[in-house]
């Protein structure tokens, strides 16, 4: 009887946060996720022995976990949360108030009433320095304990000493801090053994990624960036280091074998990034399978995967995606797995906003509906679900464990579905389709535009190329230990994480840390080889830190949720954006409130999101006006006007005025029924294209103005209009650098 061979691959990854010269960890996220997702995700499978899955563990992540487990990691964040509050220096107290609220407000902070109380108190002040005077020692102690409890897995919060702390709620003591610290040490030591045991039992297959998570096609040749995105601006220096790419893969395999007792059969290349060079390297080291995204398959086969209104693949598309592919012949052949992008994203970005049982039921129904045409033809359907195994769960109640239990139970109870590892699937599948070549691409829009092409990205690549050349010229003159460390620093700097945060696509509260850490790794190359680092490495690469305006085009259709309290990070991935110019001018003293605007379309709607500079809105009554002008009526200069009234940090009214409305130089009507909007730290709105008189092929001009007491307070852009072309989605992928 034909079956659905369901593949789950959870990718576990964090950047390499350690400075090899100082030995210090700059950020704590390896430790925090190890307390929750790294352990809990694999441990949950003990309850479902027939649910087999893949876990992809990045070697540089494993190195960091093991150092924490050994107790040798130097982590300033951990020092701050374990030290008696009364003994904290002023700088440590400022640090605590600046950084210990970095957690999901709804599901991690608000889960603990005292933690939420502390957050609300902190939000009254424009800076950590300003808040220090009112946060007493007991407040800080409570913050120290709760900021850690928020990251513990459900397994540990429901029993024992940690459950007692949860019940206690507040007024924690130094002894309670020590209880948390002891529990952290115990859990950190249990993470790698949990994976090793699951692997030995056969319930999971462990795979790997190149050691420091580099984008392999770009290491081999940065010109690959232009192959997948014709016309993409490239770095001044062409980077050609196939040997480094091979070294990153070999190190990954060797460490995996040392840690888990066997070589990995397969690899999820960093960010699913593949090319023909990567296929060659994978065969060279003896790997049996690689996984990447459906977009790469589509481009490589000159096809497009069509879906119905419910997001399910059409019969023809399912036939092409839900199968194994083969590159090469004989013992050296590579099996290729291509993820279902839509199904994977349902878990990552949609189901957190649904009841757990309802979400699990929807997922299983979606799988079966998509696979049905294949099963009806008498064939098995291979359905790959591949996604981040850690970050999504912060957006679910109780780390998503209830959803996963409902999901695994539903799969376990369905005789038509087999949850298998990739190697098990390969063993049971005889019918594989040959695939001779791959177009270079990643899981994001089947290109590398996140990591190369913007001025920041390209500057980072140029600095890397300069350091790599310096190493080639001077390494032999350095002592062997210094030479080894210098090369290690280069391999770290080749990782993808730095350029993830450079460029206009991504932003976090730790942008400065990432920028400084990247430049520190490159600077260490020069220092270890006996030279002073170039002066330019002392200056920020990120224009976010320099305060410059930035624009980025729309590169994919977006469908963000407007009425949910949580803002889906990837909901806006692919949207156009405009970042305000924050450089000082001769007229010093202008107040900046509008920080960034995002905009994007799909077949039916225009979506707009406005980010405000923190703590500048206050409790004032404000009016946000978004003027939208289809270029086809530009001559009339009569724009559609969306107005939003904000009062006391709440959205109290919104409306869309037609160009003929008297308040907008005419005599028409207004509508609020079709204007969906929300405000919680950012303003989000959906404007139907039909109401704007816009259609494919048009260009929308728009601008945002913020008023207080009927006077303009700030605007984006400062002059002129922002532009957004309404194109078919495939045109955006082809001409993304020309849309905005």
N, C-alpha and C positions, 0 to 999 in steps of 0.2 A: 504493500500500500504506500503510495507517495506520501512523503512527510515534509514538513517545514523544518529545515535545519537552521535553527536560530543561533546566531553567533553574537555574544556580547564581548566586546573588548573595552575594558576600562583603562584609560591612560592616566598614569600617576606621575606627576611632574611638578617640580618647582625649580626656579633658577638656582644657580650655585652662588649662595650668599656669602661664602667665606672669602676673606682676603688672605691669600696664602702667606703674605709677608708678615702681617700683624697677627694672623690666626683668629681674627674676630669675625663673627657672623653679623652682617649688617642688618638683616631683617629676620623675623622669627617664624616665617610661614611654614617651613619644613616641620618645625617642632609642633606648631599648632595643628596642622593637618594630620600629623602622625598621631595626635591624641584622639582624633575623630575618624577621618575618612580612611586613612591608610590601614588602620587596624579594623575598623568596623565593617568596611566593605567586604573584606575577605572573610572575616569571622562570621558574618551573617549567613554565609553559605553552609556553615555547619548545620543549620536548621533545614537545609534543602539539599540533601546529598545527590539528588539526580539533576540538579541544575549545575551544569559545567560551564565555566566561563574562562575568558582570557584576561589576564592583568598584565599591562605593559608597564614595567618599572624602569624609569630612566636611571642609568648607573650613577650619575652625579647626585641624584636624589638618594639613592641607597647609601652612598658614601656619607652623606650628611646625617641620615637617620642613624647609621651605625656609630658615628661620632657622638651624637647625642646619647645613644644607648650606653656608650662607654663612659659617659660623664666627662668627656674632654672638650666638648664644644664650648667656646667662649661666646656667650650670648648676653649682650648688655640688656636686652629686653627681659630676659629671665632674671638677671641680677636685680633689676628694678622691682619685679613682682615678688621676689623672695625676701628682700631686705625689709627689716622693721620700718614701718612708715615714719616713725619719729626720727630715724637715722638717715632718711633720704636727704641728700643735698638739695639745694634750690634747683639746680639743673636737673637732677633726677626727678624731682616733683613736677617740674615743668614738662619733662619728657613723659611722665605718666599721664598727665592731663592732656597732652597733645596726641598720644598714640594708643592709649589703652581702651579707646572707644572704637577702634577699627574692627568692627564686627557688624553683621547684618542687624539692622535696627529692629526689624520685626520678629525674626525668629531666633536671634541669639541674645540681643540686649533686652527687648521687651518681655522675653520669657521670664526674666528675673526682675520683679518690681523695683528692687533696690537699685539695680544696674540702670534701669530706665530713669529712675529718680535722679541718679547721679548724672546721666546724660542730659536730662532736661536742665539741671542746674548748670552744667558746663556750657550748654547752648546759650545761656544768658550773657556770656562774655565773648568778646571778639577774639580773644587769644588765650592761650594757656597761661601766659604770664598774668593776665588780668584776673583769671580764675583762681590763682594760687592763694590769694588772701582769704577766700571764703571756704576753701576745702581744708578741713581739719584732718588730723591724723586718722581718726576713725573713718572718715570719708575715703581717705586714700587707701586704708587697709581693705575696706569693702570693695573698692575698685580693683585692687590687686587680686583679690580672691575671685571676684565675679568675672573679671576679664579673662581668667583662665577657665573657670567652670563652663563658660559659654562655648568653649571649644572641645569639651570632653564628649566622647561617644556615649550614646544612650546606654550601652552595656554597663558603664561605670557610674552613671548618674542615678541608676535605679536601685542600687543596693550599697551597703557598707558605709564607709566613712564619708564618701562624697555625697551619697543620698542624704546623710545627716546634715551636711553643709547646705544642700539645696533647701532642706526643710527649715534650717535655721534662718535663712534669708538675709540676715544683716548682722551688724555688730560683731564682725569676725575678729579673731585674735591672731597673734603670731603663731600660736599652735595650729590654727586653721590654715594659715599660709604654709606651714610645714607639711600639713596633711596633703595639701594640693601638690606641693613639690615632690613628696614621696610617691604620690600616685602617678605623677608625670613620669618620673624615672622608671617606675614599674611598667607603664604602658609603652614607653619608648623602647624598652628592652624586649617587648613582646612582638613588635611589628614584624621584623624580618623573619623570626621563627614561625610566625603564623602563616606567612606566604610559603615558607619552605615546607611546612607540614601539609598545607593544602596541595602543593605541587606533588609531593610524595604520594599523597592519597589519590591523586588523579582527578580531583574535583576542579582544579584549575590548571591552565597552561600559562606559564610565565614567559613573556617575550621581552624584547629589549628595544632600545633606541640608541643611536650614536651617543657617545659618552656624555658630552656636555650639551647635547640637544642642538646641534647646528642644523642649518638648512643645507643639506648635502648638495643639491644641485647648484647652489650659489657658491659653496666652497669649491666645487669643481670648476665653476666658471660663472662669474657674476653676469656675464652676457646672457645666461639663461633667463634672467629677469625679463629681457626684451623679447625672448622667444615666445613666452606666454602672454606678454603684453607689448605688442609692437608699438614702437615710439616711446617707450618708457625711458625717462631720463636715467642714465647710469652713472655710477661713481667715476671720478676722474681716473682712478687707478683700476685697471682690470685685475681681479683677484682670481688666480689660477692655482689651486692647491688640492689637487686630487689625492696627493699623498696624505695630506692632513685628513681629508674625508675618510680615506681608508684606515688611518690610524684611529680616528674616532670610533669607527665600527669595530675594529679589532679589539680595542680596549674594552668596549662594551661587552663583547662576547666573552673575553677572558675574565672580566670581573663577574659576569653572570655565572659562569661555570664555577668560579671560586666560591661565590656566595651560596649558590643553590645546588651545586653538585652535578650539573649537567649543562651542556651548551644549549642555548635557545634555538628553537627551530625557525623562529620568525622574528620579524621586526616591524614595528610601526615607525617609519622614518619620522623624524621631528616634524610636527605639523602636517604629517601625511605627505611630505614633500618628496617627489620622485622625478626621475628623468631616466633616459637611457644609460647615462653614466652610473646612476645609482643601481640600476638593474645589473650592470656589469660588476660593480663592487660587491653586491649582495651574492652573486654567484661565486665570485672569487673567494669569499670567506665561508662558503658552504651553507648559506641560509636556504631554507626550503620555501618560505613564503614571505610576502610583503603585503601590507594593507595600506590603502589610501582612500580617496573620496570618489564618489560617483562623477563629480565634475571633471576629474582627470580622465576617467573612462569615456565620458561624453566627448571631450575634446579629441581624445586619441582615436576615437572611432567615428568622428565627424557626425555625431548624433546628439539628440536632446532627449532627456527623460521627462515625459509628459505626465501630469497628474490631474486627477479630477478635482472638483471643488472641495472635496474632503481631504485632499492632499495625498490620496492613494495613487500609485502608479497605474497607468493604463496597461492593458494586457501586453502590448508590444514592448513597452518600456520595462515591465517586470521580467519579461523573457530575457532581456539583455542584461539587467542588473542582478537579478537573483540567481547567479551562477558563479562558478569558479572559472578563472581565466588562467592561462598557462603561457609563460614566456620561456622559450627554449625547449629543448627536447632531452629525453633520457634522464640520467641521474642528476644532471646539472640544471634541470628545469626548475623554474620558480613558479609557485602558485601565487596568484594575485587575487586579493579580496577587495571589493569596492563597497564602502559603507553606503547605506541608505541615509542620505543627508536629512530627509524630512523626519523619518522615524527617530533618528538619533537626536534631532533638535527638539522633538516633542518632550523627551525626557529632560533635556538640558534646559529648556527655556519656557515650556508651556505647562507641564503638569504640576509645577509648584503652586500654581494658582487654582487647582482643582481639588475636590475631595479625593483622598488617596484611593479608595476602592473604585470610584468612578473613573479616575485616570488610568488605573491598571486595566479595567475592563475595556476602556477605549483603545488602549495600546494593543491588547491581544486581538480585538476585533479588527483593528487597522492592519495588523500583520497578516491575519487570515484572509482578509478581503484582498489585499495586494497580491498574496501568493496564490489565490484561488485559480486564476487562469492557468498557471503552471501545473498545479496539482490536477486540474481537470484534464490536462493533456497527458497525464500519466508520469510526470516527472517530479523529482524532488526540487524544492525551492530553497536556495541558500540565502538567508536574510541576515546581513551583517549590520549590527548596531554598534557603533564605535563613538565614544565620546569621553570627555574629561571625567575622571572618576572621583574628583574631589570638590571642585568649586561650585558645582550646581547645588549641592546639598545644603549650603548656607541659606538658600532661598526656600527650602521646604521646612514645614514644621517638623521638629525633632529629627533633623538631619535626613529626612526622607525615608527613615526606616519603615514607617507604616506603609508608604507607597511601595517600597521594594518587597515587603512581605506579601502584600496583596498581589503584586505582579508575579513574584516567583511561585506563589501558591497557584495562581491561575495557569501559569505555564506548566507547572508540575502536574496539574489535573487534566490537561488537555492532551489526549492521546495522539493528536495530529502534529504536535510540536515536540521536537527534540532540541534541548538546549545543550550545545556541543562546543568544545574548543575548536580552534581553527584546524589544528592537526587532526583531530578526530573527524572533522568534516572532510578534510582532504582524503583521509583513509577510506571513507565511505562513498566518495564521489568519483565515478569513473568518467563522467561526461564533462570534460573541461574544454573551453574554447581557446584556441590559440590567439595570442596577442603579441605581435612582433615588436611593437614600439610604443613608447609613451610620450605624449607631449609634456614637457616640464610643467609641474604645477603642484599646488598644495591643497589642503582641504578648504581653504578660504578662496572662493571664486576661481579655483583652478589656476591661480597665479601666485606670484611672490610679492605683490605690491605692498603688503604690510611691512616687509623687511627690506625693501629696496625701492628706490625711485624718488622718494621725497628728499628735499635738501638735507634734512637731519640724517636720514638713513644713509644717504650717499656719503656724507661727511664721516659717519662712523665707519663705513667700509674703507674709506681712504685712510683714516687713522690706523685701522687694522692692517692694511696693506703696507703702510710705512713701518709699523712695528715688526711685521713679518719679514720685510726686507732687511731691517736692522738686525734682526736675529740671524738671518742667513749670513750676513757679512761679519758678525762679531761673535757668534756663539762659540766657535772653536778656541777663542782666546780666553774664555771664562773657565773657572774651575768647574768640574763635572756637576757638582751639586747645584751650583748657581745656574748652569746651562739647563739642567733638567727642570728646575723650577720656572725658568724663563719660558721654556717651551710649554709647560703646563699652563702658565698664565695666557699664552697665546691660544691654546686650545679652549680655555674657558671663555676668552673674548670672542671666539668664533661661534659661541652659542647663540641661539635665536632670540633669547629673552631680552637682550639689550635693545635690539631694533624693534621688538614688539612694542616697546614704550616710546621709541623715537617715532617721528612722523606724526601725522594728524589723526591717526585712527584711534589710538588708545591713550587713556589718561588714568592715573591713580593718585592716591594721596602720597605715594612713595616715589613719584617721578624723579625727585631730586636724588633720592638714594640710589635708584637704578643708574642715573646718569653719572653720579660720582663713583659708583662701584665699577662701572665699565671703564671709565678713564683711569681708575686706580689699577685695574688689571693691566691695561696697556702701559701705564707708567712703570709698573713693577718689572716689565720686560726690560726696559732701559736700565733701571736701577740694578737689577740682578746681573746685568752684563757690564756693570761698572760705568754707566753713563748717566747724565742728568736727563730726565724726560723732557721732550720738547715743550716749550712754553704753551703751545696751543692746548695741551692736555690739562692745563690748569683752568681752562674756560669751559663753561657748560656747552654741550652740544645741543641740548634741548631748547628750542625756541620758546617752549612753554616757560622755561626759567628766565629767558631773556625778555619775555613780554611782547613778542612780535605777533602780529596778526598772521593767521594761517587759514588757508582754504583747502578743501579737498572735495572732489566730485563725488556724486553718487555712483556707486559701482554695482549695486544690486537692489532689487525691490525689497522694501521693508514692510512689515506687518506688525508693528509694536502694539502691545496691550496698553490702552489708555486708562482704563478704569481700575487697574490693580494698584495696590499700595506700593508694591516693589517695582522698581524700574529695571526691566530686563536689559542687562548690559549688551547682550548680543542682539536684542531687538533692534538696536540702532546701528548695528554693524552693516556697512554698505551705504549708510546715509551720507548725504553731503553735509559738510559742516563749515562753519565760519567762526573762527576764534578772534576775539576782540584784540585790538592793538593796545597794549598796556605800556608802551614806551612813553617816557616823560617827554613833554613838549616845553616850549618856552613859557607857556601859560601853565605853570605848576599849580596843582590843587584840584583838578577835575576829579569828580567822584565817579568811579566805575562800578556799575551794578550788574549789567548784562555781561556775562562771562563768555558764553558760547551758544550758538544756535545750530541745531541739527534740522535737516529737512530731507524728505524723500517721498517718492511716490510708488504706488503699484498700479495695477490696472484701473483702480476705482478711486483712490484717495490720495490726498496730500497730507503728510504727517509733519508736524513741527514740534520741536522740543527746545525749550529755553533753559539754560543753566545760569543761575545767578551767583554772583560773588558771595561767599559765605558771610553771614552775619551783617550784611548791608541792607537787607530788606526790612528787618525789624518788625515793628507792629504798625507801620504806616499803612494808610489806605492808598493803594497804587492802582494805576490802570495800565495794562499792557495792550498796545495796539500793533497788530500784524497786518500790514498792507500787502495785498497780493494783486499783481497786475499781469494778466496774460499778455504776452508780447504782441499778440494779434490785435489787441485793442490799445496798444501803448499810445497811439496818437491821441486818443481821447483823454489820457492821463487820469481816468476815473478808476480807482482801484477798489477791489473788494476789501472790506475792512472787518477783521475779527477783533472783537474787544473783550478783554477779560478784567474783571474787577477783583482785586485782591485786598483783603482786609483782615488784620490780625493773623497773618500767615495762612489764611484760608481763601479759597476761590468762592466768591459769593454770587457771581453772575457772569454769563458769557453770551455773546450774540455775534451773528455774521450779518453785516450790512451789505446790501447790493449796491452797485455803483450809482444807482439812481435814487438812493435814499437821501432825504433832506439833510441828514447829518453827514452825508458824504457827497455833497454838491449835486443833489438831485431830488427826486420825489418818488421813492419806491418803498420797499418793505424790508423788514429784518427777519431773521430766522435764528432760533436757538435750538430747535428740535434736532436738526441734523449736524449740529456742532458739538461733537463729543470732546470733552476736555476734563483735565484734572490738574490738581496742584498739590504736590508734596515735595518740597525742596526744589523741584523743577516743574515748569509748566509744560504740559503735553496737550496736543490738540490734533483732532482728525477733521479735515475739511474735504468733503466729497468733491471730486474734480467736476462733476456735473453741475454743482452749484456755482463753481467758479467759471463756468463756460469754457473749460479747458479740455483738451483732448491730446492724444499722442501726436507728437510732432511740434507741439507748442513749446514755448519757453516761458516759464513763470518768473517774473521779477517780484522780489519781495524785500521788505525791510521791517525791522522791529523798533518800536519806540516805547519807552517807559515814561509815564507821567506821574507826577506827584503834585497835588494841589493845582491841577490843570497846567502845570509847567513841565516841559520836557526835562527829564533827569538824565537819560542815557539812551543811546541808540546803537543798533547794529544794522549795517555798517555805519561808520561815522559819516560817510558821504556816499551818495549813490544808492545802488540796489544790489542785492544778491540775486544770482540767476540760477535757475534749475530747469534743465531740459527734461521734457516728458518723453522718454524713449521706451521702446520695448526692452525687456530685461536683457535679452541677448545682445542688444546694441550697447547697453551699459558695460557689459563685460568686455566688449571689443574696443570701445572708445571711452572708457572711464576717465582717462586723463583729459578729455575734452568737454565733459558734461558741465562742469561747474565753472 
